[in-house]
Amino acid sequence: MFNVETIRKDFPILSRKVNGKPLVYLDNAATSQTPQQVIDVIVDYYSNYNANIHRGVHTLSQEATDKYEQARYKIQAHVNAKFAHEIIFTSGTTHGINLVANGFSSLLKKGDEIIVSALEHHSNIVPWQMLCERTGALLKVIPMNQEGELVMAEYDKLLSKNTKLVFVNHISNALGTINPIEYIIEKAHQVGAAVLIDGAQSCPHIKPDVQALDVDFYVTSAHKMCGPTGQGMLYGKESWLKKLPPYQGGGEMIAEVTFEKTTYADLPHKFEAGTPNICGGIAFGAAIDYMNHIGFDAISDYEHELLEYATTQLLQIEDLKIYGTSKEKTSVISFNLEGIHPYDVGTILDKLGIAVRTGHHCAQPIMAFYKIPGTVRASFSFYNTKAEIDVLVAAVKKAKMMLS
Ligand SMILES: *Cc1c(COP(=O)(O)O)cnc(C)c1O
């Protein structure tokens, strides 16, 4: 049974105070908090078996290697990849995207087209612009509507035999919109294009099934799903990962090195140059265990309840506007008070112990679309409560009084 009060006890940080007030942490779309079960795994690693992996004959190295590779199996099972070697450990979503974008440098030519969406995080825009500069390929953008949804009729029109790659996020970090990725993937495949899904915002809420989706690449970060920062994963179909050249050169990724010629290691090591974040990978596995233990269905249901409650309560405040009103959305509410800068609202909320994000949320094109400098974003996790939402609503009312 899902019991939020029991769950909250797993997160030591939730009992701290900020500015003399109990912390109300509503910045989960930026990073999630870490349960004791994951913290224990990190402490255990550095206390008991810290060692470099894959090369050592000694016990510590073997223990660390085993745990690290077990984490890869956990991630494989979590996203339902066919092979464990289709899971590449990365430092996060940004790293995974750059790895793929870099790999496509040698596969694209002038006149090829890449499609991204208007709802992207900067990390899913800039690497593709750089790829276009290197190759002469063209970047096309699926437009959005006022509700913050992608316009699929326009996507259909953008697709052609020149389309080589399509990149969209599963869920928008700025607005919470859940994009119709099944449709996007199917249509892209009809013209022979590969698809990369940015799952940084979906993995905290939804268990992806990469085989059912038939997606070519899927990337995410551990720190948005109860894991550590500086750790993430890239899923790639075996056929694609074999085709792409290595991203970085160094130790771990080679089979044999001479000054005349170097051959590369097999998957997944071909893409894992240098000593990785060993503890981070193991802790990522522990975070997946933790979330599975709570259950993704229970998590989504509860978060949806929080979203509906918060939406209803916030909309009772006069002159408050919510951006991103898609029917399909996760527990993210981006809003503004008319005539008041989001930064000023965020500052007052912080004084009251409430952590929200203000600004453009690494998605300036969305802010430009709405002609606003930014928003206040409250994003809820399964360890938040309705009582915390009440605190937020009261604080927004107070901010409004103080600032208008
Ligand atoms: C957070 C986020 C990223 C970037 O993730 P990093 O962990 O900073 O690499 C990319 N896309 C989306 C949708 C995000 O929410």
The ligand as a Gaussian input file, in Angstrom:
#p B3LYP/6-31G(d) Opt

LIG

0 1
 C       17.095000      17.604000     -16.916000
 C       16.814000      17.434000     -18.336000
 C       17.856000      17.284000     -19.265000
 C       19.305000      17.381000     -18.883000
 O       19.653000      16.427000     -17.968000
 P       21.136000      16.473000     -17.309000
 O       21.025000      15.520000     -16.160000
 O       21.360000      17.882000     -16.875000
 O       22.094000      16.036000     -18.342000
 C       17.512000      17.076000     -20.578000
 N       16.233000      17.001000     -20.979000
 C       15.203000      17.140000     -20.121000
 C       13.801000      17.024000     -20.611000
 C       15.471000      17.363000     -18.773000
 O       14.453000      17.504000     -17.928000

